[in-house]
Amino acid sequence: MNLIKWDPFRELEDMSSRLNRIFGRPRGGTEADSEMLAVANWMPSVDISETDDAYLIKGEIPGVKKEDVKVTIQNGMLTIQGERKQEKEEKNKKFHRVECSYGSFARSFRVPDDADESAVKAEFKDGMLNVSLPKSAAAKPKSVNVTVS
């Protein structure tokens, strides 16, 4: 009896192939390349938090230039889009493995009703995108002092 090493990525690749056949999509990759799990697009990871004054979106976009990132708000949706460009292959340089994701990306988030879309601010530094979406003045909590007699 031969022992076969279990590879969870191989099972994911098999399941992806089956689903692609069911939905009639062409398979990404070749049978010979069993190590590769085809991913059509990539999306940067984001953290979304809230303070009393604003909503904060922090996105990791390493390897992307500031001019390749665009933040827009339209019809109640905040969209972050851009592109990570792949190095061009040089004659004296051979790639043995490419695991980083390249290409265009887009993430969209519904803007809360209490946010002031006209005051959005975005800052990009060291591969981190920080978007601040202030809350409107009517939405900010108010405290009222109550005197007890």
C-alpha positions, -999 to +999 in steps of 0.1 A: +000+000+000+013+034-010+010+065+013-002+096-005+005+130+011-028+150+015-027+183-003-056+206+006-048+229-023-050+201-048-085+193-035-095+230-039-081+229-075-101+198-083-133+214-068-126+246-088-122+225-120-155+207-114-174+240-108-159+255-139-170+225-160-205+228-145-208+265-153-190+262-186-161+284-178-127+277-192-102+263-167-074+287-156-040+269-157-029+236-171-031+200-158+007+198-156+008+228-133-008+211-103+008+235-078-010+265-092-045+275-080-058+300-105-072+332-091-088+356-115-085+388-095-069+399-063-083+422-037-064+441-010-073+434+026-091+462+044-101+470+080-132+491+085-137+508+119-158+536+133-152+564+158-176+589+172-166+613+144-159+591+113-157+558+095-121+547+088-111+523+060-075+510+061-063+490+031-031+471+025-019+478-011+019+469-011+038+473-044+013+497-059+022+533-067+001+562-054-008+573-089-022+538-096-048+540-068-082+558-072-108+564-045-143+574-057-178+579-041-208+576-064-244+567-057-237+558-020-208+535-029-171+541-020-149+523-045-111+517-042-095+506-074-061+504-089-035+481-104-004+463-093+019+460-123+041+429-129+078+433-136+088+429-172+109+399-178+145+407-186+168+386-208+192+379-179+165+373-153+145+340-149+116+337-126+114+304-107+082+311-089+057+340-090+033+339-060+024+376-058-009+386-074-008+412-101-034+431-122-063+453-115-084+453-083-115+470-071-133+470-037-166+487-031-184+495+002-218+510+008-215+544+025-235+546+057-264+570+057-249+592+085-216+598+066-207+631+049-197+620+014-185+655+005-158+655+032-140+622+024-102+622+027-078+596+015-040+592+022-016+568+007+017+561+023+041+531+024+016+507+008-012+516+031-044+535+020-063+553+048-097+566+039-116+588+064-153+593+059-166+619+085-200+616+100-225+644+093-230+669+121-266+656+127-253+621+133-227+629+160-238+620+195-248+649+218-245+648+255-270+666+277-262+674+314-291+664+336-294+681+370-310+662+398-329+683+424 
